[in-house]
């Protein structure tokens, strides 16, 4: 059994303990691999009263285990009373950008990089809400976005490099 902690981004003062336990091996999977039963549990009471039921994961490959644990944790977290939640009163902000604002001599081989952050308490940044328009052209579908809901790195690699500089 291992323990890990949950914290709500809107109430960073409350911490909830969860346990993860590899319970047993059950019948063999499709390719003859053992199938583990993993239990995710918390002693935290349900927000409507009573206990939060454990979530069981049946897996035969470690390839999808991280995602399964993440989904089970979301399921448990949704049943926890996280009050009092703090309001998400600050907008996300750009903490780094290249090229810099006003730079009129950007090499044609340059990529555009923007880092955005959302400070706690916060609901986080929805990556589907990110839009980038360059010279009146929406390049959102060409973006590479990496990070987590509180800190994303956005990269745009121009597909056509026909000018010496972007005006």
N, C-alpha and C positions, 0 to 999 in steps of 0.2 A: 504494500500500500504506500502511495506517495500522496503528499498534500500540496495543494497550491491555493493561492489566494485570488479572490475576485474583488474588484473595486469598480464602482460605477463612476463613469467620467463626470457625472453631474453631482455626485456626492463622494468626493475622494476621501472623506473622513471615515466612511464605513467600509470595513473589510470583512469579507465572508470567506470562511475556509471551505474548501472542497477536497474530497479525496478521490483518488483514482486507484482502482484495484483490479489487477488481472485475476479474475476468478477461477477460470478453468479452461481446459481444452475440451471442445466438443467434437462431434463427428468431423471427419475429414472434409475439406472443401472440394470443389470441382476438380482440381488438379492434384488431389491427394495431400494438400497442405492442411496442417491443423488449424482449426477455427477457434480463436480465443474469445472468451466472454469478458468484456471489460465493464466494470461498474463505476459510474461517476455519481457521487453522492455529496450531500451537505447536511450538517445538523441544523442549518438555519430554518426557521419555521416558514411555512407558506404565507404569502402576503394576505391570504383570505382565511388563515387559521389552519391548524393541522401541520402535517409534515410534508415536505417536498419529496416526492417519490424519486428513487434513483433512476438514472438513465442507463440502459444496458446497450453496449455496442458489441456486435458480433463481427469479427474481422479475421481475415486469413492473410492479409498482406499489410505490411507496414507502410506501403505507399499511400494509402488513404486514411491511415490512423489519425494523423494530425487534424485533418479536416473533420473527421468524425468526432474527435474530442472537442474541437471548436464548436461544432453544432450542438453537441450535448451540453456544453457549458452555456451556450446561448439559451437553450431550453430551460436550464435550471435558473439562470439569471433572470429570466422573464417572470419567474414565480417568486422572486424576492422583493420585499418591501424596501426600497432604496431611499425612502423619505428620511429626512427632508432633503429634497433635491435643490441644488442651487440653480438659478436661472442662467441660461446660456446667453449672456448679454454682450459678448464681444464677437465681432465678425472675424473670420480667418484673415490672415494678412500674409503678404509676400515678405519673406525674410531674406531672400537672395534671388537675384536675377542676372542672367547674362544673355545678351549684352546689357550693359547698364542703360538706364533711361537717358535719352538724349545722345547716345553714342551714334554718330552719323557715319562712322567709317568702319562698319562691321564687315569683316572678310566674308566673301561668298561661301567659304567652306565652314563657316561657323554654324553651330547648332544653337538653338534657343533653349535655355535652361531656367526654370523657375521653381523655387522651393516655397511652399505655402505651409503655414502652421495655424493651429487652432489651440489656444491655451486653455487649460482646465480652470474652472469647470466648464465643460463643453459637451455638446452632443456629437462633435466631430464633423469632419468634412465629408460630404457625399461625393465620391469621385464622379458619379454620373452628372453632377451639376457643374463640373469644370468645363468651361468653354474657352477656346483661344482663337482670337481673330487677329490676323496679321495683314496689314495693308488692305483691309476690308475683305479679306478672304478667310473664311472659317476653316481652320486646320485641325479642329478638334478630333476628327477621325484619324488623323495621322500622329496623334500624341502617344508617347510612352509614359505611363504613370506608374510610379513605384512608391511604396511607403505604407503608412497606416493611417487611420482616420484623423490623426492629429498632426501628421507631418508627411506631406507628399512632395516628391520630386517629379516635376513634369519636364519632359524633353520633347522638342520638336526637331526632327531632322528633315530639312527641306528636301523635297523630292526632285525639284528642279532648281538647278543652280546656274542660271543663265546670265546674271548680271555680275559685275564686280563688287557691288555693294547693294544693300537694301536701303532704299530711301525712306 
